[in-house]
Amino acid sequence: MASSYMPCLVIFVLSRWRCGNYAKRLPIGLELVIRSAPAEVAKQFYKKWYCLQNMAVIAVGDFPDTKSVVELIIQHFGQIISPSPPVTPEHVVPFHHKPRFSCLVEPEASGSSVEINWKMHNDEPKTIGDYKDWLIGVVFRSALNRRFTKISRRKDAPFFGCSIAELELVRPVKAVQISSSCKDKSILEALESMLSELARARLHEFSEREISIACANILSEMESAYLEREKMQSSTWRYQYLQHFLRNEAVLGLEFEAKLYKTILPQLSASEVSRYSEKLKMSESSVVIITEPRATVTEKDLQNLVSVTDSLEEEEKISAWKDDFIPEEVVQVKPNPGEVVRKSDYQDIGVTEIALSNGMKVCYKCTDFQNDQVIFRGYSYGGYSELSESEYLSCMLSSSIAGEIGQFGYKPTVLEDMLAGKRAGVYTQLGAYTRNFIGDCSPSDLETALQLVYQLFVTCVKPEEEDTRRVIQIVEEMIRADERDPYNVFTNRVTRIKYGNSYFYKPAQLNDLPKVDPEKACEYFDRSFKDPSTFTVAIVGNLDPTIIHPLILEYLGGIPKSSVPDLHFNLEDLSGLPSNPPVNIVREIVRSPMVEAQCSVHISMNIKLCSETMMEELWFTKFLSQLLQTKLTQALRFKHGEIYTVSVDSNFGYSKPSKTADLEGEITIDFSCDPNVAATLVDVSLDETLRLQEHGPSEEDVSAVLEIEQRDYENELQENTHWLFQILQSYRSRLYSGNLGSTFQELEKARSRARQTLSPLTVKWALQKILPYPCKQHYISVTLIPETNRFRLLKHQLKTQLKEKYYGRYMKTVDKVWKVFARKDISH
């Protein structure tokens, strides 16, 4: 099967076998077994199961002809002889009529959660009737998820989020799972709501309108996939054949599957879909699993709640669902279209630029990379860096508060129903130096997406107590979860070291939240998206100029122009972020209690790019990051064998935009390892970086970097996201002086010059010029390791492992001992 998306070949050789010990452990095994298993055992396993009769070769790509591929497979695999494999045992997963319960305590959990799982036979569809039954389940889950979303946005909602999905377990069993995240000590409320919605569907069914909305959304997703069928990634085709081999799933083809969707979905009735809920009774092999940072609920509590809910259903004391009123149109009164003040066509890059009468600048590029994709982004200078410390926290939450109120003029749950069957999404992003709106839609829904942008600018959000309280509750839970997460403690410390105690980088604390001013937040959000004259918009995708041009005039040109410019900043007028980075070596260890011991290492080196040679040095920085990642992987993984992957990246996100100043940023090195070798691997990383600074890389190293960059570049040229980024980067570039085409050319020339001059000698020069030289005299290294103080560990382990009824008694003893030895260095 050929894929015309890109010249790509994917060959996959796989073998199937079964493990019957899932109840005891995952098939990857235990660390102790992996470390101590004799080589002979692995060899015997290989000989027993890795037989040709259990294997398949899947090849997908742009082949000149399939016959030659088949011949190659026969040539390499057809002559191999292997013994017949043993009969694969069939393992039976037991079903049960009584619900099972499990209460887990996980101190590092990001929050409390509830899961209900129903085990079912996983019978693959073999007939159209089977496929219809499967689609009924898809529609039911979509309709129920819609209700869960609406509940999550109510006043004093029982959970932050809840969803239902179908999961693969082990052959021949699958699971339907409802999962929710909730506040601490709200497990029972969340579980009660989940069970009640299932009972409500059984007692009162879904409405025809709810099923219509669900079917419209599902059909929209299939239509999008159908339109992209000729540009499907090779890996997607490979996955379908993989599932056919491993699970006997039918490979229907998108054309036939789309016909089934269009035929079956319009015929489904609300009663037919609602009957699916009968499969989700608690007597149907159900398992309830709760996870909490601290134990507040017992299995007995869960059993009692299930019994109470079952009784309410039997007595029909659960009321019917009440739905919202849904307006028909996103824009109730069509705006007066704007006019084109200036139009420029940059034919060399296929971009058209329009200056509108309200001051907004819009450019668009028509592509055929994806049949069903249009993406856009609008930005304006002026972000959080312009705020004072007293304003910052309130304004930082402005997007979240406005989102709950309805930044497009409608409550989020109402808007979701208005957009049923449409693929049009817009969201806002307020950053350090810019204010942005970002959109993604299908070409047929571009008008709806631009209507949302229009609504964003003309809507005035007013704070409502219920919406504000919900945002604050979510932030509270996030803060509590962060405090429990060892890795978050680690990243906060890294940020504190890098940027000092600046309010901009400091994580919010619980005692900060009462200071949030909803009025200030809403006022800032309204001002951020009020004046169209400050915004530049780029649109890329499968566009028809005769269609997009009038839409731009109506919905972007129709945004009213502000009588007085608001939040209007020139590039050089922007304020820099307050920070106080260290000037010397910082090498620090962060210790934190962990359920599973792990170690993370972060190394950072400040870099500065010279204004006069900025464009070339940006490319050199990218090349250096790739080189360092390759060489450090070789040193840390293949030479020392201590890590699996290492990541090296450059970051300029917090550097103040400017057309004249030097550009400051950092190169970061991140990896995970055994805590016992962390300090050694930090030294190895620095030694390898210093070696490259002093001696440079080899010709082979440079060639490899250039080859990787060229391959990535060629692939990116076929992606809408790449062109959107390049257009925005050109507008923001210090080279931009009003002509987008010439800026594009200059940026491309900078890439060419950097590639042509890249050599072992120039890389050595760049490593010394861009990075601190020698690197071992100026760097930051922060390492997260497990807590080693024995009394803190004892306290943590008791909290994790002991039953609730024993916990209080033991903790009193531990606390007394800890108070005695808290300030002493105990080594035994």
N, C-alpha and C positions, 0 to 999 in steps of 0.2 A: 504494500500500500504506500503510495507516494504522498508526500506532503509538500505543497508549493509554498509554504510559509517562508522557508529559508533553506539554503543548501546544507542540510544537516543529516547526518547518519547516526542512528541510534541502534546499537546491537546489544541485546540483552540475553545472557545465558543464565537460566535459572533451574533450580532443582526443587522438587516438592517432596516433603516428608512431614510427618506429624509427630507432635509431642503430646503425650497424654498426661502431663504433670502440671497443668496450668493451676490447679487448685493449690499447689504447694509453692510455686514460683513462676515467674515469667520465663519463657524459653531461653532468654539470654544466659540464665544461670546465676550462680552465686559467685562472688569474687573469690572466695576461698577455693572453690572448685576450679575456677579458671586458672588461678595461680599455681595450684598444686597438681592439676590433672596430668597423668603420664602421657607422653607423646603417643604411645601405642594405642591408648584409648581413642584419641582423635583419628588415628590412621584406620582403626577398625570401623569407626563410625563412618568415615569417608567411603571405605570399601563397601560397606553395607548399604548405604543409602544413595550415594552419588553415582547412580547408574543411568545409562542412556534412556532406559524406559521411563525414568522419572524426570527427564530433562526436556527442555524446549529451547530453541533459538528463535528470538524475535528480532527481525531487522526492519527498520522503518527509515525511509529517507528518500531523497530525490535520485533514485536509481535510473541510469540510462535504460536499463531493461531488467525485469525481475528474473529472467532466466539465468543471467550470469551470477546473480546473488544466490540463487538456489544451487548452482554448480559449485560456488565457493563453499557453501555450507556443507554440501555433500563431500567436497574434497577434504575439508578439515575435520568433519565429524563422522562421515559415513564409513570410514575404515576402522573406527575404534570398536573394539569388542569388549563388552562388560557383562558380568554375570547378571542373571535375572534378580531383581530385588525381592526381598521377602514380602509376604503379604502385609499390606498396611493395616494395622489394627484400627478398628472402629471404636472410639471412646464415647460412651454415653454420658451426656450431661443431664443430671437429674432435674426433673421438674417437681413442683410442690404446690400445694393448695393453701398453705398458711404463709403469710408474709414473714420474711426474715429481716432482722434489724442488726445494724452495726453502728456503734458510736466510736468515732476516732478523735483523738486529741492530738493536734499538730501545732506546737507552739510557734512555728515559723509560718503557719498558714497566713495567706494574705487576708483572710476573713472567714466567716462562717458560711457553710454551704450545705445544701440538702440535695440528695439524689434519690430518685425512685427508678428502679430498673425492672423491666418485665422481660424475662427470657422467653423466646419464641423459636420455633423451627424456622430455619432459614432456607426456604424452598425457592429456588430461582424460577422466575416466570418462564413457562414453556408454551403458553397459549395467550391469545389476546385477552381472554377472560382473566388469566393470571396477572397480566400486565395492568388490566383495569383495577384489580384488587390492590396492586402495588401503588397505583396512582391515587386510589382512595386514601391510602395511608399518608401519602405526600400532601394531599389537600387538607386532610384532617390536621396534620401537624402544623401546616401553614396557618390555618384558621385559629388553632389553639395558641400558637405563638403570638398572633395578633392580640388576642385577649390578654395574654401574659404581659405584653408590652404596655397595654393600656393600664393594667393593674399596677405595674411598677411605677407609673407616673401619678398615681393617686395620692391624696393626702394620707400620711402615715401608712404608706404602702408596706406590705409584709415582706417584700424583698426588693433588692436593687435591680435585679434582672432575673428572668426565668425563661427557659426554652425547652422544647421537646425535639428530640432527634432520634434517628435510627442508627445503631452502631453495629459494627461487625465484632463478634466475639470469637468463638472458635467453631469450626465446622462440627456439627451441622446446626449451630445455634447463633441467633442474633439477639440483639436487645433493643428495646425502645426505652429511652432514658429521658426523664424530665429532671433538669438540674436548675438550681437557683442559688444565688448568692444573697446573703442577708446580713443585717446588723448582728453584732454579738448579742446573745441571749434572746434572739428572735427565731430560733430554729422551729419551734412549734407553730408560730404564726405563719411562717413560710410554708411548712408542710401542710398545714390546714388549708391554706389558700390553693395549693397545688391539687390536693385531693378534691376540694370543693368544685374546682373548675371541671374536673373530669366527671364528677357526679352531676354537675349542671348540664353538661353536654348529653349525658345519658337521660336525664329527666326531661329537659326542655329542647334539646337539639340546637344546632346552629341555625341561624336564619339564612334564607336564600341569598340575602345580600352579603353576608359574611362569606359564604361559599363562592359567590361570584367574585368577590375581591381576591380570595385566595387563588382561584383558578386564573384570574387575570394576571396576577404576579408570576405564577408558575409558567403560564404560557409565554409571558414576556421574556423570561429567562431562556426558554427553549428557542424562541424566535431569534434571540441574540446569538445563541450558539449555532443555529442553522445558517444565519447570515455569514458567520465566520468559518463555515465548514471547509472552505477552500484554503484557508490560511491557518489551519489548526497546527499546533506544534507537533513535531514528530513524537515527543514524549507522551502526548495525550493519546495518540493512536497506540503507542506501545503499551500504555496502561490498560487500555481496553482489551488487548490481546492477552496481556498478563492475567487479568481477572478471568478471562475465558479459560485459560489453561489451569489456573490454580483453583478457581471456584465454579467453573462451568457456567459462567455468566454468558448470556447471548450477546453477540456483537451485531446489533441491529442496523447500525448506520444511522446518521443523523436524519437523512431524508425520510426513512421509514418511521423512525421514532417521532419526528415532528408531525407526521401524518397521524400517528396514534394519539399524540397530545391533542391535536386539533379536532379529532373525531370523538375522543372519550370525554375530555374535560367539559365541553358544553352540555353533555348529557347527564352529568352527575347531579343528583338532587341533595338537598340538605339532609334529608332523612337517611339517605344511603351513606353519606359521609359520616354522619353522627353515629351510626351503628358501629363504627370502628372503635368507639370508646368502650364497647363491651369487652374488647380484648385487654383493656387496661384496668381491670378490676384488681383489687388487692389479693384476691384468691387465685390469680393467674400467674403463679411463679414470680411474685414480686419480691424485691429486695430494697430496703430503705437504708441508705448510708448517709450519715451526717459527719461533718468534719468541723471542729471548733478549735480555736487557740487555747481555750480553757473549758473544761467540762462543765456544762450546765444542764444537760439533758441525759436521761438514762434510757435504756431500751424499753423499760416499763412505761415511761412517759410516751414513747412513740407508739407502743401497742395500744395504750389507752386512747390516744388521739385517733388512730385508725378506726378503732371500735366506735368512737363517738361519731366520726364522719360517716361511717357505714350506716349507723342508726339514723342519722339525719336524712340520708338518701332514701332509706327504706320508708321513712315516715313522710317523704316528699316535702321536707321543710327547707329545702334549698331553692331560693327564688330564681326566676329567669334572668337572663342577661339583658342589661339595658345599654343600648348603643347611642353614640353621639350623632348629632345632625352634621351632615357633610355637605358643604357648599359645592357647587358644580365647577366653578371657575377659580383659578388661582388669582388672576387679576380681575376684579369686579368691574372696574371702569378702565377701559383701554386708554393708555397715555397718548398724548399728542407726539407724533414722531419728531425726532430731531433732524437736523440737516448736516450734510457733509461740508465741512469748511475746507478740508484739504484731503486729497487722496494721492497715495504714492504706490506704485507697483514696482517691487524689486524682483524682476523676472529671474535673475540668476539664482535666487533662493526660493522662488515661488511664493513670496509673501506679499500680501496687500495690506497697506496701512491706511487707516481712516482717522482723521481728526474731526470730532463731532462738535456741534454747536454748543453743547453744554461743557466743553472743555475736555471730555474724556477722549483718550487715544485708544484705538482698537486696531489690532492687526490680526489677520487670519491666514492660515496656510492649508490648502486642500491637499489631502493625501489619500492613498489607497492601501495603506499598510494594514488597516483593519476596516472591514466593511461596516461594522456596527459600533464605532467608537468616535466620540468627539470629546476632547478635554480642553479646559480653559482655566486661566488664572488671571485674576486682577490684583494689582498691588499699588500701594501708595506709601511714600516714605513717612516715617514718624511712628514710633512704637513705644514700647515700655521704657526705653531709655530716656524719654522726655518726661517721665513721671517722677514726682518726689517720693520719698520713702513713705510718707503718710498716705499717698494715693495708691501706691503700688499694689497692695494686696487686694483691695476692692476691684481695681481695674483688671488685675490678672484673672479674676473670676468672672469678668463681664461676659465673656463668650458663653460660659456654662450657664449663667443666670439667664441671659437673653435666649439661649437655646431652649431652656425649660419654659420660659414665658411664651415664646413663639417669635423668633426673629424675622420670620417671613409673614407675620400677621395672623398666623393660625397656630393653635396648640400642636405640638409635634405629632400626637396620635391622630388628630384630625387631618393634618397634612399628609400623613402616610396613607390614609384612606383616599384622599383626593388624588394621590399619585399612583393609585393601584393600576397595575398593568403598564405603567410608564417607567422607563429607566432614565431618571433625571434627578441628580443629586447635587446640592450646593452646600458647602460648609465654610465657616469663617475661621481664620487663623490670625491671631494677634501675636506679633513677634517682637523681638528686641528693637528692630529698626524699621519694620514695615507692618502694614495692615493688609491682609489678604482675604480674598474670597476665591474658592477653588471649586470647579465643577466637573462633572463627568456625566455623559448622557449618550443615548443613541441618536443618530442623525434625525430620526423621525420625532424625537422628543426634545430637540434643541429649543424649540419655541418655549416649551414648559420650563426648561432650565434657565433661559434668559428672563422669563417671567419671574422666577424666584430671585434672580439678581435685582430686578426692578423692585420687587417687594422688599428686599433687604434694605434698599436705600430709602424707601418711602415709609417704612414701618417705624413707628416710635414705640419702643418697648418701655413698659411701666412696671416697676417692681410689684410683685404680688407675694404676700407672706408665704403662702403655701409653696410656690415654686422656689422661692429663696431658701426656705427651710430645707427643702429636698436637696438642693445643691450643697448646702452646708452639711447636711447629714452624710452625703456621699463623700465630701472632703474629709469629714471627721473619720470615717471608716478607713479612708485611704491613708490618713496620717497614722492611725493605729496599726494598720497593716504594715506600713513602712517601718514603724518602730520595731515590729517583730521580725522583719526580714533582715537577716545578716548582710545580704548583699547590698541592700539599700543603705544600711548604716555605713558600709564601706564606700559606696559612691558619694554619699553626702560628705564623708571625710575627705575624699579626693577633691571634691569641688571646693571645700573650705580651704584646703591647702593651696589650691591653684589660684583662687580668686579672693582669698581673704574673707573677712566677715561681712561682706557687702550684703545689704538687704536683698539685692536682686538675685543672688545665688543661694541665699539661706533658705532651707526648706521651711515651709509653714509649720507652726506648732498649734496644738489645740487651743492654747490660750490666746492665739492670734485671731481666731475666727470671730469672737465677739466684736472685733474692730471692723469687720467687713460692713461697708455701707452700701446697701442695695441701690439706693438712689444714685450714688456716685458711679456705681458699676454700670447701671443702665444709661446714665448720661454719657459716660465715656464710650459705650458701645454705639449709641446713636451718632455721636460725633465722628466715630471711626468710619462709619459708612453713611455719610451724609453728602459730602461734596464730591460730585463726579469728576470735577476738573482736576483733581489730584491723582486720579487713577489711570493706570495703563493696563490694558487687557490684551491677552494673547489667546487665540483660539486655534486649535489644530485638530484635524481629523477628516473624516469622509464628508466633506462639505460641498454643497452646490452653491456657487456664488450668487445665482439668481434667487436663491431662497434665503441665504444667510444675510445678504445685504439689507433687505427690508426689515428683517428681524432685529438686526443691530440698530437700525434707525429708530424702530418703534420702542424697543425695551431698554436699550442702553442709551440711545440718544434721547429717549423720552424721560429719563430721570431728571427731575427738576434741578436746575442750577442754583447753588446757594447764593443768596444775596451778598453774603460776606464770606470770603474764603475761610475755611475751617480746617485746622490741622494741616496747613499747607507748609511743607518743609522743603527747602533745597538740600541737595546732597551734603554740601559742606556745612550746613547749619545744624546737622544732627549732633546730639550729645552722645558722648561715649559712655559705655557702661562703667559704673563705679567698681573698681577692683584693685586689689593689692597683691599681685603675684609675688612669690618668693624670688630672691635673686641668687640664692645659694643652693647647694645640694640639700634635698629633703629626702630622707629615707625612713619610712615609718611602717610599723606593723599595727594593723587593726585586729583585735581579738574579739570574737563573738561566739556565744554558745550556739551550737548547731546540732540538729538531729542527725544529719549525715555530714561527717567531716569533709570539708572541701577547702580549697585554697585558690584564691584569685589574685593575679598580679597585674598592676597597672603601672606602666612607665610612661612618662611624658617629658618631652623636650620642647622648649619654646623655640619658635622659628620666626624669622622676619624676612619678608621679601622686599627688595629694593623697588622703589616707585618707577625708576627709569627702565628697568628690565622686568617689570612685573609679569607680563604675559608669558614670557618664556620660562620664568622661574616658577610660575604656577604649574606649568607642564612638567618641569623638572621635579617639583615636589611630588606630583603624581607618580612619576617614574621611580623616584627614590622610595616611596611607600611600597610599591610593588617589589622593588629589589630587596628592601629590608625584610619584607614578609617572606620572600622566597629563601633568603639566606638564613634568617632566624629559624624558619621551619626546618631547614637542613641541619642547623646546629642543635636546636633544642629537641627535635623529634628524631631525626635519623641518626645523629651522632650520639646524643646523650640518651635518647629513648625515653624522655620524661614527660612529654606532652603529646597531645593529639593534633591540635591546631594552634596557630598563633595569628593574631590579627594586627596589622599595622595600617594606620589611617592618618590622614591629615585633616585638620579642622580649623576653619577660619570663621565659624559661626558667630563669635562674639566680638569680632574685630569691627570697628566703626567703618562704614562705607565712606569712601573718599575718592576723589579724582586725582589727588596730589600726594597724599600721605603714604608712607610705607604700610605694608599689610602684615599684621601680626597674627600668629596662630600657634599651632602646636602639632607635633607628630606624636602619636600615641602607639604604645605596644601593649597588647593585652593577651594573656593566656591563663589557663588553669593548670595546676600541677599538684603534686604531693607536697604537703606543708614542709616536710623535712628537707626538700631540695629547693625551696622557693628562693632563698637568699643566693644559692649557687647559680640558679638559672637567671636571676637578675644580673649577676656579674657576667655570665656567659653572653647575655643579650648585649650588654654594654661593651664587652670586649669585642664581639663580632662587629658591632657598629663602629667602634674605634678602628678596628682593622680595616674596614672598608674606607673610612675617612683617610687613613694613612697610606694604604696600598691600592685602593680602588678595586673594582670588580674585574672579572675576566671578560674577554670578548664574548664568550658564550653567555655569560650573565646578562650582558647588555642586549644581545640578540634576543634572548628569551623575553626580556622586558618589552622590547619593541614589538615582538610577535604577539604577545598577550594584548598589548594596547591596541594594535592594529585589528586584531580579531574582534575585540570588544567594540571598537569604533565602527567597524563594518556592520556588526549586528545592530548597534544603536541607531545607525542611519535608517533602519527599517522600522523604527519605533516612534510613535507619536510623542511619547514622554520625552524622548531625546530632543526633538525639534521644539517642543514647548519650552524646555529648559534652555536651549540655545538662544531662542528669541528673547526670553526674559533676561538671560545673562548678557546679551548684547545691549539691551536697553540700560542695564545697570552698570555696564562696563565703563571704565574710565576713558576708553577710546571713543565712546558714543558722543557724537556732537550733532545729532539730528538726522543722520543718514544710517538707517539700519543695515542696508546692503553693504556699505563700505566697512561698517563695524564687523559684520560677519566675515568679510574677507580678511580683515586684519587679524581677527582671532584665529582663523584657519591658517594664516601665514605664520602666526606665532607657534602653532602646533607643528607645522612643517619644519620651521627653523629648529625647534627643540629636538625633533626626531633626527634631523640631519646632523646636528652637532653632538648627539648623544654618543659618547664613547667612554671607555674606561677612564681616560684622563678627565673629561668634562664631568663625569659622575663624581669622581674624586673631588674635583673643584667644588661642585654643588654641595656635596656632603659637608665640606668644610665651611662653605659660605652660608648655606641656609640653616644647617643645624649648628648648635653650639659646638665649638671645636677647641680642645678635645671634648667629646660628649660626656666624658666621665667627670668633668668639672662643673657641669650645670645640668641637673636633671631632677625629676621627681619620681620616686618609686614608693608605691603604697601596696602593701600586701595584706590580704584578708586571710587569717588563719583561725582554726577553731580555738575556743577558749581552753586554756590549759590549767588555769588555777583549779585545784582539785575541789575546793569547797563550792565555787561557782558551778563547776560541772556537776557535782553531787546534787545541788539544788535544781539545776536544769533537768537532770535525768530523772529525779524523783517526780518532778512536775510532769514530765513526759510519760513516764511508764507506770506510776502507781495508780491504783484505783482511787476514785474520788473520796471514798469513805476513809481511806488511810492518809490521804494527802495532807489534810490540815494538821494531823498529829505529827507527821514527820517534818513538816515545814517549820513548825515551832521549834523543834530540836535543831534543825539545820540553821535557822535564823540565829538562835542563841550561840551556836558554835561559830557561825560566821562573824558575829559582832565581836567575838573575842579575838579571832585571828585575822580580821579584815585588813589590818595594816601591817601584818607580819608576812615575811617571805617564807612560806611553808614549802619545803622540797620533798617531804615524805608524807 
